[in-house]
Structure formats: structure tokens, C-alpha cells
Amino acid sequence: MRDLWFTEFKKNCMWKPQHNARIRQIFEIKGSARLRSLMNQERSNYSKDPNHVPKYIPEPLWRELLHYFATDSKFKNWSAANTVNRASNAGSSMHTGGSISMGEHARRMVR
């Protein structure tokens, strides 16, 4: 499916052949983030209204996705870990709590 999407993307955009690998990599990163965001939004809509079915996903496929979200252990573990990370008291983010400000970087570079 990704190859199909990338083929469609190439129909609308042009670049030099030597950039093909990097553009594909960026396409994968951006597409993955966009799809993840869409699925998060649809799961949120479903949690508010159990009769919710996205207009762009056929209902049988949506029901399969809901089953996957509810039963897949890898997905559930990943989701639970992210819930814990968001609820952390380690500051606004567990992954950046130890970083220093840009101002401090500038002061250190002057020294």
C-alpha cells in the first residue's frame, strides 16, 4: 500500500533522482505521523460515541481495527507505556526534562 501511495505522490511532485531515497524516507516519516494522528483522532471520536464510524473507512474494516486496538498485546503495551509517559511528574516531558535552554547554550558557547 505504501508503494502505491508513494507512486501517487510522485505523480504530483518532481525531484532529482539522487534525492529519491531521502524523499522516500521523509514521505514514510510524514505519512506515518499523519496516519497515526488520524487513527488517534478516530479512536478518540469512538471513545466519545461508540457508534462512530469514520466516513473514509468501510465499517467492516473499522470493526477489525477496533478489535485490533482492543486485543493486540503489542499495541496495548505501547499504548499503556505512552499513557504512563504522558502522566509522568518528571516535567512537561520525560524525554526533555534534562535539556538546557537555548539561552544557556548561547552563554556556554561565549565562554
SULTARA-V160021 format. One record per residue. N is the residue number from 1. SS is DSSP state (H for helix, E for strand, L for the rest). Layout:
N|SS, N|SS
This chain:
1|L, 2|H, 3|H, 4|H, 5|H, 6|H, 7|H, 8|H, 9|H, 10|H, 11|H, 12|H, 13|L, 14|L, 15|L, 16|L, 17|H, 18|H, 19|H, 20|H, 21|H, 22|H, 23|H, 24|H, 25|H, 26|H, 27|H, 28|H, 29|H, 30|H, 31|H, 32|H, 33|H, 34|H, 35|H, 36|H, 37|H, 38|H, 39|H, 40|H, 41|H, 42|H, 43|H, 44|H, 45|H, 46|H, 47|H, 48|H, 49|L, 50|L, 51|L, 52|L, 53|L, 54|L, 55|L, 56|L, 57|L, 58|L, 59|H, 60|H, 61|H, 62|H, 63|H, 64|H, 65|H, 66|H, 67|H, 68|H, 69|H, 70|H, 71|H, 72|L, 73|H, 74|H, 75|H, 76|H, 77|H, 78|H, 79|H, 80|H, 81|H, 82|H, 83|H, 84|H, 85|H, 86|H, 87|L, 88|L, 89|L, 90|L, 91|L, 92|L, 93|L, 94|L, 95|L, 96|L, 97|L, 98|L, 99|L, 100|L, 101|L, 102|H, 103|H, 104|H, 105|H, 106|H, 107|H, 108|H, 109|H, 110|H, 111|L
